[in-house]
Amino acid sequence: MSLKLFLSATALMAAGAALTVFALCIVSVGETSSAAAEAATAPKAGDRVAFEIAFKTHLDMDLPEQDAFIEREPGSGKLYRVTKGDHDMKAPLFRTAHPVKHDPFDPKAVGPYEKGEALGVTLGEWLRHRGTGVYTYEDGVGTLDLEFSGLVPGGVYTMWHAFMALPPTQPFSGALELPLGARDGSESVFVADAEGKAKFVHSFKPGLEMSDVWTTSMLAINYHSDGKTYGGLPGDFGLNAHIPLFVMLPKRAGLD
């Protein structure tokens, strides 16, 4: 979002891999056949579609974490986005002093940025975020049944459906971010319990829009470090909005 999030979406492309992603059928998104994807994304009246979803971190996709910042030189007041070169799992994470736009494809966008307040979690705790579940579509209604663990205990989160140009613009112009369900964001909120676990079960009509020739479609969760949500907006990335997990959705039927 802008759920620039989600950005990462075309991470595969930036890494030089083709976005032949996430075909469907009750298998982990990203590991099914194109034939299954076509059947799943073009249901006929009365058909039922179901496929598994496995969320990823930005590091999983060989990208810098977009909203997790560390102070590599203690006392410097300068923050950097976490990359695979950062191995201290006990390092505290910080908010940036000002909002920072997502830009996963520009190495210079790693930092430095002005240091804000402590986020209250370590890098190791941040990377514990996990999310899996199932998406079903039947009679025009989509349903997400998801389970999360490793969340910030008591943390406030929202679910987003985002779209990014394919291939991504240069320089990166961000993504269109929409709260899942009602456009006022009222149906996208969920809260982690004391153990950092949460379920997100929601039905909506129409169902999810899959990826296309010109756009990559994604789901992402947004952690609100100030405990507030912002309706149809994600908040300020780096400052009070932080994307720990996302997943790219498969291409709709009929596309090469």
N, C-alpha and C positions, 0 to 999 in steps of 0.2 A: 503495500500500500504505500510508495505511497502505499497499500499494504504492499509497498514497494518491495515489499515483501517479496515480494514473494517472487519476485525477482528471480530468485534462485531458480525459478522455474526454468529458465532457459539456461540454466547452469550447464546442462549437458552440452548445449550448443557451444557455449563459450569455451568449454573444455575440448571442443572439437568433436563431440559425439553427436550423432544425429538424434533429433527429438522424436524418435520412434518410440514413444513412451507409453507405458502403462496400458496395455491392452487388458481386456476384462475376462470375467467368468470367475467363479469362486476361486480365485488364486490371488496371490499378492499382487497389488497394482504394480506394474512394471515388469511382470514376468509372464504375461499371458500372450496368446497368439493373436495376430491381426484378425484372423477369422473370428475368434471369440470376441474381440473388441467390436467388430462390425455388428455381430449379432446382439451384443449387449447395448450398443449405443443407438441402435435403430429398432426399438421394440415396436411390434405391431399391437393393435388394440387387444387388450387382454393379456399381453405377454408380461412376464415378470422377469426383471433383470436383477442380478445380485453379484457384487464383487467385493473382495476384501481391500482394505486400505491400510497402508503402513506409512505413517508420517516419518519425515527425515529432518535432520538438522542441516544447517548450511554446510557444516564441516563434512557431513556424510556425502555431500554433493561436490566436495573439493572447492568450496567457496568460503570466504571469510564470514564469520557470524556477523550479521548485519546490526544487531542491537545488543551485543555483549562486548563490553569494553574493559580492558585491563590497563593498569599503569605499569608499563614495562620497567620504568626506572622510578622506584618509590621516591616520592617527594618532588617529582618533576612537574606534576600538575598536568601532564600530557597523557591522553588516552589513545589506545589503538584497538581496532577491531580484532577479535580473537581469530587467529589462523591456526593451521595445523602445526605451525612452528612453536606454538605456545603450549608448554607441557606441564606447567605448575598448576595442578588441579586445586591447590589450596589458595591460589591467587584470588583476592576479592574482586568482584565486578563493580563497576561504577556507572551511574548515569552520566551522560554528557551534560555540559552546562547549558547547551542550546540544542534545539532539534537538529538531527542529522539525517539527511535523505538517504534512502537506500541506493546503493550503487555497487552491485556485486561483481561487476566485470572490469572495473578500473583499479589496478593495483595501488594507485595513489590514494584511493578512497579509503584505504585501511587506516589512515591517520597521519599525523596526530590531531586530536580534538581536545578542546578545553575540558578539564575535569569537573564533574559535578559531584553530587552526593553519592555515597556508597549505596549499591543496589540491595545489599543485605544477603547476598548469596555468593558462593565461590564459583570458580569456573567448573569445578567438578560437579557441584550441585546443579548448575545450569545445564550441563550436558547429560543429566539424568532424565531429562524430559523424554517421554515415550508416548506414542499414541497409535492405537490400532482399532480396527472395527470393520463394519460392513455398510455398504451403501446398497439400497434396494430401490427399484423403480417399478411401480405397478399402477395401472389405470390413471396415469398422469400425475401421480404423487411420488415424490422422492423422499426417502427416509434415511437418515444417518443414525447409526447405533455405534457409538464410539466409546472407548475406555482410555483414560490417560493415567499415567503414573509419573513419579519423579517431578511433579509440579511443585511450585513454591507453596508450602503449607498455608492454607487460607487465602491463597492468591486468587485475584479476580482475572478471568480470561474471557475472551470473545472469539467466536468463530467467523472466518471471513471466506468469501468466494471471490477470487481475484483473477484478473485477466491481463496478460502482457503481450505486447507486439512480438511477432515471430517473423524473421529474426529480430532480436532486441535492437532498439535504436542506439545509435552512437552519436553523441553521448547518450547514456541511458536516461530515458524520460519517465521511468517509473511504470506503475501499473494502475489499472482501474480496480479499486477495492470496494466491495459491497459487503455489508454485514449479511450473514446467512439468514434467510427468512425475511421478516419485516424490515423495510428500509430504514426504520427508525432505530434499528439495532436491538429492539426489545426481546427478540427471540434468539439472539446470538450469545447471550451471557451464560457462563457457568463458573462455579467457584470450587477450588480444590479443598478437600477436607484436611484434617490435621496431619494426615499421613501423606499428603501430596497426591491424592488420587481423586479422580472425578469421572463421571459419565456424562456424555452428551448425546441425548436421544431426541431427535426432532424430525417431524414430517413437514413437507412444504410442497407447494404447487406453484409453478411447474417444478420439475426436478432439476438437478444440476445441469448446467451447460458444459458440454465437453469441449476439449481443445479442437481447433480448426486449422485451416491452412495458414491463416494470418495471425492467429492468437493462441497462446498457451493458457489453459484454464487451470486454476489451482484452488486448493483449500489451505488455509493457514490458521493457526491459533495465535492470538495476540495477548501477551501478559501485560496487565496494566499495573505498573509498579506503584502508582499513587492510589490504587484501590478504586479508581473512578472509571466509568465508561463514558464514551462521547457520542452516543447515538449512532448516526450514520457515518461518523468519522472514526478512524482508528486511534486518534490522539497524536502526540508528537513523538516520532521515532527517536530513540536514544534517550529521550527525556522522561517520558512516562509510558511509552508504548514499545514493546519488545517482542519480536517474533522468534520463538524458540523452535517451532516445528512447522513444516508445510508438506504438501504432497501435490505433485502434478497429476492432472486428470488425463485420460486417454483421448485420442482423436475420435470424433464422431464418425459414424458409418459413412462409407462411400468415398473416403479420402485415401489417396495413395500414400 
